Amino acid sequence: MDRRCRLVIDTTYLLPFFGIDVEGLSEDDVVDLSLGCELVYPAMLIPELWAKVVRESERRGLDRLPEEATSAMNALLAESGVKLAPPTPRQMEVAAILRLAGHKDIFDCLGYGAAESMQTNFLSEDEELGNLVSELRKKRDFSSRVISLRDLHR
């Protein structure tokens, strides 16, 4: 992989660092990816990430967050390994277009919007989002694609 590669990543790729199992994805996969590409996480997706961490803690019947989750959030906020991207007007515009075109998950819309505003691709396993973006790219001035981890290894 070309080290100059830059990808905006979906929340899914951070979950293993917070102690949440994701089928077919491990911390090592993400670390390996970071060796070849700069990974960027939209700051506007932090509430989604934290909601998933808290929900997983509730599911496990915990009365406090695991230390692993707190440490992972501290590392993310200190920008170690993953760069946080601030919101942009273009991100908001693109997110609104996707939402109005029928995509129900506003966080996916914001993630792709961040990628589009940075003129790079959005790493996501959401096939529905990928299909919608493919259709909209034919009609809109979108340069970014939605790609999966599988796509990167082809």
mmCIF file of the C-alpha atoms, coordinates in Angstrom:
data_MODEL
# 
_entry.id   MODEL 
# 
loop_
_atom_site.group_PDB 
_atom_site.id 
_atom_site.type_symbol 
_atom_site.label_atom_id 
_atom_site.label_alt_id 
_atom_site.label_comp_id 
_atom_site.label_asym_id 
_atom_site.label_entity_id 
_atom_site.label_seq_id 
_atom_site.pdbx_PDB_ins_code 
_atom_site.Cartn_x 
_atom_site.Cartn_y 
_atom_site.Cartn_z 
_atom_site.occupancy 
_atom_site.B_iso_or_equiv 
_atom_site.pdbx_formal_charge 
_atom_site.auth_seq_id 
_atom_site.auth_comp_id 
_atom_site.auth_asym_id 
_atom_site.auth_atom_id 
_atom_site.pdbx_PDB_model_num 
ATOM 1   C CA . MET A 1 1   ? 0.000   0.000   0.000   1.00 0.00 ? 1   MET A CA 1 
ATOM 2   C CA . ASP A 1 2   ? 1.147   3.522   -0.732  1.00 0.00 ? 2   ASP A CA 1 
ATOM 3   C CA . ARG A 1 3   ? 1.915   5.380   2.518   1.00 0.00 ? 3   ARG A CA 1 
ATOM 4   C CA . ARG A 1 4   ? 0.540   8.541   0.943   1.00 0.00 ? 4   ARG A CA 1 
ATOM 5   C CA . CYS A 1 5   ? -2.864  6.844   0.942   1.00 0.00 ? 5   CYS A CA 1 
ATOM 6   C CA . ARG A 1 6   ? -5.474  8.563   3.116   1.00 0.00 ? 6   ARG A CA 1 
ATOM 7   C CA . LEU A 1 7   ? -8.816  7.061   4.136   1.00 0.00 ? 7   LEU A CA 1 
ATOM 8   C CA . VAL A 1 8   ? -11.691 8.352   6.201   1.00 0.00 ? 8   VAL A CA 1 
ATOM 9   C CA . ILE A 1 9   ? -12.808 5.433   8.347   1.00 0.00 ? 9   ILE A CA 1 
ATOM 10  C CA . ASP A 1 10  ? -16.207 4.435   9.624   1.00 0.00 ? 10  ASP A CA 1 
ATOM 11  C CA . THR A 1 11  ? -16.785 3.817   13.335  1.00 0.00 ? 11  THR A CA 1 
ATOM 12  C CA . THR A 1 12  ? -16.739 0.044   12.760  1.00 0.00 ? 12  THR A CA 1 
ATOM 13  C CA . TYR A 1 13  ? -12.957 0.088   12.353  1.00 0.00 ? 13  TYR A CA 1 
ATOM 14  C CA . LEU A 1 14  ? -12.405 1.596   15.803  1.00 0.00 ? 14  LEU A CA 1 
ATOM 15  C CA . LEU A 1 15  ? -14.690 -0.742  17.747  1.00 0.00 ? 15  LEU A CA 1 
ATOM 16  C CA . PRO A 1 16  ? -12.106 -3.525  18.307  1.00 0.00 ? 16  PRO A CA 1 
ATOM 17  C CA . PHE A 1 17  ? -9.900  -1.009  20.163  1.00 0.00 ? 17  PHE A CA 1 
ATOM 18  C CA . PHE A 1 18  ? -12.806 -0.398  22.540  1.00 0.00 ? 18  PHE A CA 1 
ATOM 19  C CA . GLY A 1 19  ? -13.244 -4.081  23.335  1.00 0.00 ? 19  GLY A CA 1 
ATOM 20  C CA . ILE A 1 20  ? -16.156 -4.596  20.955  1.00 0.00 ? 20  ILE A CA 1 
ATOM 21  C CA . ASP A 1 21  ? -15.948 -7.609  18.664  1.00 0.00 ? 21  ASP A CA 1 
ATOM 22  C CA . VAL A 1 22  ? -16.616 -7.005  14.984  1.00 0.00 ? 22  VAL A CA 1 
ATOM 23  C CA . GLU A 1 23  ? -16.982 -10.073 12.803  1.00 0.00 ? 23  GLU A CA 1 
ATOM 24  C CA . GLY A 1 24  ? -14.134 -10.305 10.316  1.00 0.00 ? 24  GLY A CA 1 
ATOM 25  C CA . LEU A 1 25  ? -12.209 -7.365  11.792  1.00 0.00 ? 25  LEU A CA 1 
ATOM 26  C CA . SER A 1 26  ? -9.475  -7.190  14.403  1.00 0.00 ? 26  SER A CA 1 
ATOM 27  C CA . GLU A 1 27  ? -7.261  -4.522  15.917  1.00 0.00 ? 27  GLU A CA 1 
ATOM 28  C CA . ASP A 1 28  ? -4.390  -6.008  13.878  1.00 0.00 ? 28  ASP A CA 1 
ATOM 29  C CA . ASP A 1 29  ? -6.297  -5.413  10.622  1.00 0.00 ? 29  ASP A CA 1 
ATOM 30  C CA . VAL A 1 30  ? -6.640  -1.736  11.468  1.00 0.00 ? 30  VAL A CA 1 
ATOM 31  C CA . VAL A 1 31  ? -3.050  -1.396  12.675  1.00 0.00 ? 31  VAL A CA 1 
ATOM 32  C CA . ASP A 1 32  ? -1.815  -3.025  9.452   1.00 0.00 ? 32  ASP A CA 1 
ATOM 33  C CA . LEU A 1 33  ? -3.985  -0.638  7.456   1.00 0.00 ? 33  LEU A CA 1 
ATOM 34  C CA . SER A 1 34  ? -2.552  2.340   9.337   1.00 0.00 ? 34  SER A CA 1 
ATOM 35  C CA . LEU A 1 35  ? 0.963   1.306   8.312   1.00 0.00 ? 35  LEU A CA 1 
ATOM 36  C CA . GLY A 1 36  ? 0.040   1.886   4.683   1.00 0.00 ? 36  GLY A CA 1 
ATOM 37  C CA . CYS A 1 37  ? -2.490  4.685   4.922   1.00 0.00 ? 37  CYS A CA 1 
ATOM 38  C CA . GLU A 1 38  ? -3.215  7.737   6.991   1.00 0.00 ? 38  GLU A CA 1 
ATOM 39  C CA . LEU A 1 39  ? -6.479  6.964   8.794   1.00 0.00 ? 39  LEU A CA 1 
ATOM 40  C CA . VAL A 1 40  ? -8.845  9.848   9.469   1.00 0.00 ? 40  VAL A CA 1 
ATOM 41  C CA . TYR A 1 41  ? -11.897 9.713   11.721  1.00 0.00 ? 41  TYR A CA 1 
ATOM 42  C CA . PRO A 1 42  ? -14.515 12.472  11.520  1.00 0.00 ? 42  PRO A CA 1 
ATOM 43  C CA . ALA A 1 43  ? -14.885 14.180  14.895  1.00 0.00 ? 43  ALA A CA 1 
ATOM 44  C CA . MET A 1 44  ? -18.640 14.336  14.308  1.00 0.00 ? 44  MET A CA 1 
ATOM 45  C CA . LEU A 1 45  ? -18.766 10.536  14.586  1.00 0.00 ? 45  LEU A CA 1 
ATOM 46  C CA . ILE A 1 46  ? -17.421 10.473  18.156  1.00 0.00 ? 46  ILE A CA 1 
ATOM 47  C CA . PRO A 1 47  ? -20.979 10.496  19.642  1.00 0.00 ? 47  PRO A CA 1 
ATOM 48  C CA . GLU A 1 48  ? -21.824 7.404   17.568  1.00 0.00 ? 48  GLU A CA 1 
ATOM 49  C CA . LEU A 1 49  ? -18.673 5.641   18.763  1.00 0.00 ? 49  LEU A CA 1 
ATOM 50  C CA . TRP A 1 50  ? -19.296 6.510   22.402  1.00 0.00 ? 50  TRP A CA 1 
ATOM 51  C CA . ALA A 1 51  ? -22.958 5.447   22.168  1.00 0.00 ? 51  ALA A CA 1 
ATOM 52  C CA . LYS A 1 52  ? -21.849 2.042   20.868  1.00 0.00 ? 52  LYS A CA 1 
ATOM 53  C CA . VAL A 1 53  ? -19.298 1.697   23.669  1.00 0.00 ? 53  VAL A CA 1 
ATOM 54  C CA . VAL A 1 54  ? -21.875 2.559   26.334  1.00 0.00 ? 54  VAL A CA 1 
ATOM 55  C CA . ARG A 1 55  ? -24.499 0.283   24.730  1.00 0.00 ? 55  ARG A CA 1 
ATOM 56  C CA . GLU A 1 56  ? -22.016 -2.620  24.741  1.00 0.00 ? 56  GLU A CA 1 
ATOM 57  C CA . SER A 1 57  ? -21.269 -1.962  28.430  1.00 0.00 ? 57  SER A CA 1 
ATOM 58  C CA . GLU A 1 58  ? -25.015 -2.032  29.156  1.00 0.00 ? 58  GLU A CA 1 
ATOM 59  C CA . ARG A 1 59  ? -25.392 -5.245  27.177  1.00 0.00 ? 59  ARG A CA 1 
ATOM 60  C CA . ARG A 1 60  ? -22.672 -6.828  29.313  1.00 0.00 ? 60  ARG A CA 1 
ATOM 61  C CA . GLY A 1 61  ? -24.424 -5.689  32.506  1.00 0.00 ? 61  GLY A CA 1 
ATOM 62  C CA . LEU A 1 62  ? -21.546 -3.454  33.568  1.00 0.00 ? 62  LEU A CA 1 
ATOM 63  C CA . ASP A 1 63  ? -22.017 -0.515  35.920  1.00 0.00 ? 63  ASP A CA 1 
ATOM 64  C CA . ARG A 1 64  ? -18.961 1.296   34.503  1.00 0.00 ? 64  ARG A CA 1 
ATOM 65  C CA . LEU A 1 65  ? -17.049 1.402   31.268  1.00 0.00 ? 65  LEU A CA 1 
ATOM 66  C CA . PRO A 1 66  ? -14.167 -1.035  30.874  1.00 0.00 ? 66  PRO A CA 1 
ATOM 67  C CA . GLU A 1 67  ? -10.730 0.556   31.323  1.00 0.00 ? 67  GLU A CA 1 
ATOM 68  C CA . GLU A 1 68  ? -9.939  -0.555  27.767  1.00 0.00 ? 68  GLU A CA 1 
ATOM 69  C CA . ALA A 1 69  ? -12.699 1.703   26.420  1.00 0.00 ? 69  ALA A CA 1 
ATOM 70  C CA . THR A 1 70  ? -11.597 4.716   28.447  1.00 0.00 ? 70  THR A CA 1 
ATOM 71  C CA . SER A 1 71  ? -7.970  4.235   27.397  1.00 0.00 ? 71  SER A CA 1 
ATOM 72  C CA . ALA A 1 72  ? -8.962  3.851   23.745  1.00 0.00 ? 72  ALA A CA 1 
ATOM 73  C CA . MET A 1 73  ? -10.998 7.076   23.839  1.00 0.00 ? 73  MET A CA 1 
ATOM 74  C CA . ASN A 1 74  ? -8.125  8.949   25.461  1.00 0.00 ? 74  ASN A CA 1 
ATOM 75  C CA . ALA A 1 75  ? -5.794  7.676   22.736  1.00 0.00 ? 75  ALA A CA 1 
ATOM 76  C CA . LEU A 1 76  ? -8.229  8.663   19.986  1.00 0.00 ? 76  LEU A CA 1 
ATOM 77  C CA . LEU A 1 77  ? -8.690  12.149  21.402  1.00 0.00 ? 77  LEU A CA 1 
ATOM 78  C CA . ALA A 1 78  ? -4.910  12.536  21.700  1.00 0.00 ? 78  ALA A CA 1 
ATOM 79  C CA . GLU A 1 79  ? -4.793  11.712  17.975  1.00 0.00 ? 79  GLU A CA 1 
ATOM 80  C CA . SER A 1 80  ? -2.428  8.780   18.335  1.00 0.00 ? 80  SER A CA 1 
ATOM 81  C CA . GLY A 1 81  ? -2.572  6.681   15.175  1.00 0.00 ? 81  GLY A CA 1 
ATOM 82  C CA . VAL A 1 82  ? -5.828  8.106   13.841  1.00 0.00 ? 82  VAL A CA 1 
ATOM 83  C CA . LYS A 1 83  ? -6.238  11.731  12.862  1.00 0.00 ? 83  LYS A CA 1 
ATOM 84  C CA . LEU A 1 84  ? -9.458  13.471  13.899  1.00 0.00 ? 84  LEU A CA 1 
ATOM 85  C CA . ALA A 1 85  ? -11.065 15.578  11.189  1.00 0.00 ? 85  ALA A CA 1 
ATOM 86  C CA . PRO A 1 86  ? -13.089 18.643  12.212  1.00 0.00 ? 86  PRO A CA 1 
ATOM 87  C CA . PRO A 1 87  ? -16.482 19.273  10.604  1.00 0.00 ? 87  PRO A CA 1 
ATOM 88  C CA . THR A 1 88  ? -16.628 21.198  7.330   1.00 0.00 ? 88  THR A CA 1 
ATOM 89  C CA . PRO A 1 89  ? -19.430 22.901  5.398   1.00 0.00 ? 89  PRO A CA 1 
ATOM 90  C CA . ARG A 1 90  ? -18.904 20.430  2.512   1.00 0.00 ? 90  ARG A CA 1 
ATOM 91  C CA . GLN A 1 91  ? -19.262 17.501  4.909   1.00 0.00 ? 91  GLN A CA 1 
ATOM 92  C CA . MET A 1 92  ? -22.608 18.876  6.091   1.00 0.00 ? 92  MET A CA 1 
ATOM 93  C CA . GLU A 1 93  ? -23.816 19.538  2.554   1.00 0.00 ? 93  GLU A CA 1 
ATOM 94  C CA . VAL A 1 94  ? -22.949 16.037  1.333   1.00 0.00 ? 94  VAL A CA 1 
ATOM 95  C CA . ALA A 1 95  ? -24.408 14.404  4.460   1.00 0.00 ? 95  ALA A CA 1 
ATOM 96  C CA . ALA A 1 96  ? -27.690 16.224  3.840   1.00 0.00 ? 96  ALA A CA 1 
ATOM 97  C CA . ILE A 1 97  ? -27.738 15.100  0.200   1.00 0.00 ? 97  ILE A CA 1 
ATOM 98  C CA . LEU A 1 98  ? -27.270 11.453  1.228   1.00 0.00 ? 98  LEU A CA 1 
ATOM 99  C CA . ARG A 1 99  ? -29.875 11.660  3.962   1.00 0.00 ? 99  ARG A CA 1 
ATOM 100 C CA . LEU A 1 100 ? -32.399 13.312  1.651   1.00 0.00 ? 100 LEU A CA 1 
ATOM 101 C CA . ALA A 1 101 ? -31.640 10.635  -0.966  1.00 0.00 ? 101 ALA A CA 1 
ATOM 102 C CA . GLY A 1 102 ? -32.829 8.045   1.553   1.00 0.00 ? 102 GLY A CA 1 
ATOM 103 C CA . HIS A 1 103 ? -29.875 6.842   3.630   1.00 0.00 ? 103 HIS A CA 1 
ATOM 104 C CA . LYS A 1 104 ? -31.172 6.489   7.194   1.00 0.00 ? 104 LYS A CA 1 
ATOM 105 C CA . ASP A 1 105 ? -27.910 6.555   9.182   1.00 0.00 ? 105 ASP A CA 1 
ATOM 106 C CA . ILE A 1 106 ? -26.826 10.176  9.571   1.00 0.00 ? 106 ILE A CA 1 
ATOM 107 C CA . PHE A 1 107 ? -23.436 9.087   10.915  1.00 0.00 ? 107 PHE A CA 1 
ATOM 108 C CA . ASP A 1 108 ? -22.735 7.172   7.691   1.00 0.00 ? 108 ASP A CA 1 
ATOM 109 C CA . CYS A 1 109 ? -23.778 10.281  5.791   1.00 0.00 ? 109 CYS A CA 1 
ATOM 110 C CA . LEU A 1 110 ? -21.428 12.444  7.862   1.00 0.00 ? 110 LEU A CA 1 
ATOM 111 C CA . GLY A 1 111 ? -18.586 9.960   7.399   1.00 0.00 ? 111 GLY A CA 1 
ATOM 112 C CA . TYR A 1 112 ? -18.919 9.948   3.642   1.00 0.00 ? 112 TYR A CA 1 
ATOM 113 C CA . GLY A 1 113 ? -19.356 13.720  3.706   1.00 0.00 ? 113 GLY A CA 1 
ATOM 114 C CA . ALA A 1 114 ? -16.026 14.049  5.504   1.00 0.00 ? 114 ALA A CA 1 
ATOM 115 C CA . ALA A 1 115 ? -14.344 11.861  2.887   1.00 0.00 ? 115 ALA A CA 1 
ATOM 116 C CA . GLU A 1 116 ? -15.848 13.909  0.101   1.00 0.00 ? 116 GLU A CA 1 
ATOM 117 C CA . SER A 1 117 ? -14.756 17.160  1.729   1.00 0.00 ? 117 SER A CA 1 
ATOM 118 C CA . MET A 1 118 ? -11.209 15.758  1.983   1.00 0.00 ? 118 MET A CA 1 
ATOM 119 C CA . GLN A 1 119 ? -11.337 14.310  -1.544  1.00 0.00 ? 119 GLN A CA 1 
ATOM 120 C CA . THR A 1 120 ? -10.489 10.814  -0.387  1.00 0.00 ? 120 THR A CA 1 
ATOM 121 C CA . ASN A 1 121 ? -12.385 7.533   -0.012  1.00 0.00 ? 121 ASN A CA 1 
ATOM 122 C CA . PHE A 1 122 ? -14.592 6.393   2.848   1.00 0.00 ? 122 PHE A CA 1 
ATOM 123 C CA . LEU A 1 123 ? -13.776 2.991   4.323   1.00 0.00 ? 123 LEU A CA 1 
ATOM 124 C CA . SER A 1 124 ? -17.055 1.376   5.326   1.00 0.00 ? 124 SER A CA 1 
ATOM 125 C CA . GLU A 1 125 ? -18.633 -2.063  5.223   1.00 0.00 ? 125 GLU A CA 1 
ATOM 126 C CA . ASP A 1 126 ? -22.084 -0.550  4.549   1.00 0.00 ? 126 ASP A CA 1 
ATOM 127 C CA . GLU A 1 127 ? -23.081 -1.900  1.137   1.00 0.00 ? 127 GLU A CA 1 
ATOM 128 C CA . GLU A 1 128 ? -26.308 0.110   1.091   1.00 0.00 ? 128 GLU A CA 1 
ATOM 129 C CA . LEU A 1 129 ? -24.338 3.326   1.478   1.00 0.00 ? 129 LEU A CA 1 
ATOM 130 C CA . GLY A 1 130 ? -21.869 2.200   -1.175  1.00 0.00 ? 130 GLY A CA 1 
ATOM 131 C CA . ASN A 1 131 ? -24.679 1.509   -3.640  1.00 0.00 ? 131 ASN A CA 1 
ATOM 132 C CA . LEU A 1 132 ? -26.347 4.865   -2.972  1.00 0.00 ? 132 LEU A CA 1 
ATOM 133 C CA . VAL A 1 133 ? -23.064 6.744   -3.399  1.00 0.00 ? 133 VAL A CA 1 
ATOM 134 C CA . SER A 1 134 ? -22.368 4.871   -6.661  1.00 0.00 ? 134 SER A CA 1 
ATOM 135 C CA . GLU A 1 135 ? -25.734 6.008   -8.004  1.00 0.00 ? 135 GLU A CA 1 
ATOM 136 C CA . LEU A 1 136 ? -25.315 9.583   -6.806  1.00 0.00 ? 136 LEU A CA 1 
ATOM 137 C CA . ARG A 1 137 ? -21.808 9.835   -8.286  1.00 0.00 ? 137 ARG A CA 1 
ATOM 138 C CA . LYS A 1 138 ? -23.459 9.559   -11.718 1.00 0.00 ? 138 LYS A CA 1 
ATOM 139 C CA . LYS A 1 139 ? -25.597 12.647  -11.031 1.00 0.00 ? 139 LYS A CA 1 
ATOM 140 C CA . ARG A 1 140 ? -23.557 14.668  -8.533  1.00 0.00 ? 140 ARG A CA 1 
ATOM 141 C CA . ASP A 1 141 ? -20.096 16.083  -8.360  1.00 0.00 ? 141 ASP A CA 1 
ATOM 142 C CA . PHE A 1 142 ? -18.864 13.416  -5.928  1.00 0.00 ? 142 PHE A CA 1 
ATOM 143 C CA . SER A 1 143 ? -15.298 12.190  -6.355  1.00 0.00 ? 143 SER A CA 1 
ATOM 144 C CA . SER A 1 144 ? -15.032 9.913   -3.313  1.00 0.00 ? 144 SER A CA 1 
ATOM 145 C CA . ARG A 1 145 ? -16.038 6.273   -3.229  1.00 0.00 ? 145 ARG A CA 1 
ATOM 146 C CA . VAL A 1 146 ? -17.202 3.986   -0.444  1.00 0.00 ? 146 VAL A CA 1 
ATOM 147 C CA . ILE A 1 147 ? -14.791 1.070   -0.218  1.00 0.00 ? 147 ILE A CA 1 
ATOM 148 C CA . SER A 1 148 ? -14.567 -1.918  2.100   1.00 0.00 ? 148 SER A CA 1 
ATOM 149 C CA . LEU A 1 149 ? -11.580 -3.589  3.683   1.00 0.00 ? 149 LEU A CA 1 
ATOM 150 C CA . ARG A 1 150 ? -12.082 -6.405  1.183   1.00 0.00 ? 150 ARG A CA 1 
ATOM 151 C CA . ASP A 1 151 ? -11.782 -3.897  -1.683  1.00 0.00 ? 151 ASP A CA 1 
ATOM 152 C CA . LEU A 1 152 ? -8.409  -2.748  -0.343  1.00 0.00 ? 152 LEU A CA 1 
ATOM 153 C CA . HIS A 1 153 ? -7.032  -6.269  -0.435  1.00 0.00 ? 153 HIS A CA 1 
ATOM 154 C CA . ARG A 1 154 ? -7.974  -6.889  -4.067  1.00 0.00 ? 154 ARG A CA 1 
# 
